[in-house]
Amino acid sequence: MFQTSYIEISESAVKNNIDFIKSYLGRNVIFSSVVKGNAYGHGINYYCPIAHKYGVRHFSVFSAQEALAVTLALPNHEYTLMIMGHIDNEELQWAIKNNVEFYIFEQDRLDVAISTAKKLGKKAQIHVELETGMNRTGIPDRDVAQTFKKIEANLQFIEVKGVCTHFAGAEDFVNHERVQKQFTRFKKYELELNKYSWLKPLKHLASSSATIRFPDSQRDLVRLGILQFGFFPTQEIFVHYNSSQKTSTNPLKRILSWKTHVMDVQTVEAGEYVGYGTSYFTNHQTKIALVPVGYSSGYSRSLSNQGKVLINGIRFDVIGTVNMSMLAIDITSSETIRKGDEVVLIGNQGDQEISVSSFSDFSHLINYELLTRLPENIPRIITR
Ligand SMILES: *Cc1c(COP(=O)(O)O)cnc(C)c1O
C-alpha cells in the first residue's frame, strides 16, 4: 500500500466533461485543455493521457516545468502545447527545439526568442499577449506597434501562432464593466492587426467563465481549465448557464474523489479534550475514529471542528483541530465502524456526497485552490 490516502480519477467523468465542452463550443473552436497547477491537482501524468484519448489535442500550462511534465505524460502523441506564463532563456531553447509554443509579453523575451531561433535554425512559435486591462502580463498599448514591427522584420525566425489576452475575472458579475472594456479593446486590436497581411493568428481570450458568459468571446480557441474537471467557476456562471440553456441540470461531473481509511477507533470519557489544545470538549462519552490525513495532505486546518466525512454511507463531523497528518471524527452514533473502513473526504459513498464546493465553503477556499493544494505525492488511481 504505502499510502495514507488516495485520489480516484473517473475516466467516464472526464469523457462526459470533454463531450459537453465540445458540444457547447462553436464549430471549429479549438479546445485548449489548461493543465497548470498539476492539472488543477488531478495530476498531469494521469489527466493528460485520458484527455488525449477522448480527443483533446491542445494543452496549455503556466511554465516550462509543467510543459516538460506534459511531454513526459504524452510521449509519441500528436498535440499542441502552449506555455502561457514563465519560461526562462535556457528553457526557450528547449521549447523552440520541441515545438512548444509560448507567450510573448515583454521585449526581452522576444529578443531572446529571435536570437535563439537564429542560433537553432528553427522558428520560435509564439503567442503575443496583449494588455487589455488586467494589468498583469501583456504588451502595453504603447509597445504594440513596435512589437509587431520587430516581428515583421524577423519572420524567418518567428511564427505568430496566436494573439491573445486574459480577462480579469469574468466569473464574477461585479467585474462586468471591466471585462467588457477588455473585450472592446481586444476587438479594436483585432481590426488594427488586419493591416499585417502576414499575420494569421489564432485569436484567444476566453477561459471557462467567458466561454459560458460571453459565447461571442470564444474566437478561434478557448483556454479551459476548471470546466473539464467538472466544476463551473462560480455559482453565478452555473446559474447563467442554466438560464441561458433553459435547463436545470448540471452537465458536468466531478472527476476526482479523495479517500482514506479509519486508522484507529477510540472511546474518550466525558469531560475530556480531544487532540491538541482545547477546541473540542466531550460533553458525554465520545467514540472517535482517527484518520491519517491532515493539513500536510491538503486537508485545510481551517476545517478543524468544521469538516465532514463519509463513513459507511453516513456523514460524520471532524472534531478538534486538524493535525499535520491526522484528524479525528466523532462516530459516537455508530455501532459498526471499524479500523480499515473506507472514509470519503471528497466524493460519494452510498447516496451521500461530500462535494468540493461544500468542502471549500467551509475552508473559505474556492474550488481552484482546494484542488491544486492536493499534494502530488497522493497516489492517483484511474477508475471507470
Ligand atoms: C488558468 C488560466 C485559464 C483557465 O482558467 P479556467 O477558469 O480554469 O478555465 C485560461 N487562461 C489563462 C491565461 C489562465 O492562466
The ligand as an SDF file (V2000), in Angstrom:
LIG
                    3D

 15 15  0  0  0  0  0  0  0  0999 V2000
   -5.7800   29.3220  -15.6880 C   0  0  0  0  0  0  0  0  0  0  0  0
   -5.9630   30.0350  -16.9610 C   0  0  0  0  0  0  0  0  0  0  0  0
   -7.0470   29.7180  -17.7900 C   0  0  0  0  0  0  0  0  0  0  0  0
   -8.1140   28.7170  -17.4240 C   0  0  0  0  0  0  0  0  0  0  0  0
   -8.9970   29.2500  -16.4560 O   0  0  0  0  0  0  0  0  0  0  0  0
  -10.3240   28.4650  -16.0150 P   0  0  0  0  0  0  0  0  0  0  0  0
  -11.1130   29.4670  -15.2660 O   0  0  0  0  0  0  0  0  0  0  0  0
   -9.8960   27.3420  -15.1270 O   0  0  0  0  0  0  0  0  0  0  0  0
  -10.9860   27.9840  -17.2460 O   0  0  0  0  0  0  0  0  0  0  0  0
   -7.1180   30.3820  -19.0120 C   0  0  0  0  0  0  0  0  0  0  0  0
   -6.1740   31.2960  -19.3810 N   0  0  0  0  0  0  0  0  0  0  0  0
   -5.1480   31.6150  -18.5880 C   0  0  0  0  0  0  0  0  0  0  0  0
   -4.1560   32.6350  -19.0520 C   0  0  0  0  0  0  0  0  0  0  0  0
   -5.0030   31.0120  -17.3550 C   0  0  0  0  0  0  0  0  0  0  0  0
   -3.9770   31.3370  -16.5700 O   0  0  0  0  0  0  0  0  0  0  0  0
  1  2  1  0
  2  3  1  0
  2 14  2  0
  3  4  1  0
  3 10  2  0
  4  5  1  0
  5  6  1  0
  6  7  2  0
  6  8  1  0
  6  9  1  0
 10 11  1  0
 11 12  2  0
 12 13  1  0
 12 14  1  0
 14 15  1  0
M  END
$$$$
